Amino acid sequence: QVQLVESGGGLVQAGGSLRLSCVASGRTFSGYPTGWFRQAPGKEREVVAGISGSGGTTDYADSVKGRFTISRVNAKNTMYLQMNSLKPEDTAVYYCARRGFVFGSIAYGPSDYDYWGQGTQVTVSS
């Protein structure tokens, strides 16, 4: 089994920054594509950013390009999401997720991921 635990959420003013972390335990983390998703009240879960198993390839939702940066340190079984220039519309519960296929490609749908964290709340005030 794989356990994912997010941390780093909180309340921040618009224009501020937060750094989310996702620590994996259990089975292998390295080599598996991972991603960050978010879900606002009344809305569907949406992809924020994805990263390949090696960390060499990343992709972002258009709404966060240029503001958010996804990264990972496989030796620490940890993935990060640096969020800058936060906006009120970024308010949501943020989840990290891992795909089930080693060396697979970055994926953009929640159903493409097999393991999920419990989520961390990010609230951006105007």
C-alpha positions, 0 to 999 in steps of 0.5 A: 500500500501507499500512503500520501500525506499532504501538509503546508496548507493554510490561510493567506492573503491574495498575492501571498505564497504557500508551499505544499508538501506530500510525503509518501510512505509504503511502496515505491515513490520514485519512478511513478508519476504524481500530481496535485489536484484541488477541489473547491466547494461545489466543484469537481476535482481538477488537476493543478500540476503533474510531474513525471516519475523522474521529475524531468517533465512537468505540466500545469493547468492554464489557471496556475501556469507561471504562478505554481511550481511542482517538484519532487525529491525522490530520495525523500519520497516527497513532492512539493507545490510552490504556490506564488501570487495566490488568488481567491479563486485558488481556494480549495482542498489540495490533494496529492496523488500517485499513478499506479504505473511506474514510468507512466506519463503525466495524467490529467484525470482523477481516475488516472491516479490510484493513491490519494492523500487526505487533502490540505485546505488552502484559503486565499483571502481577498 
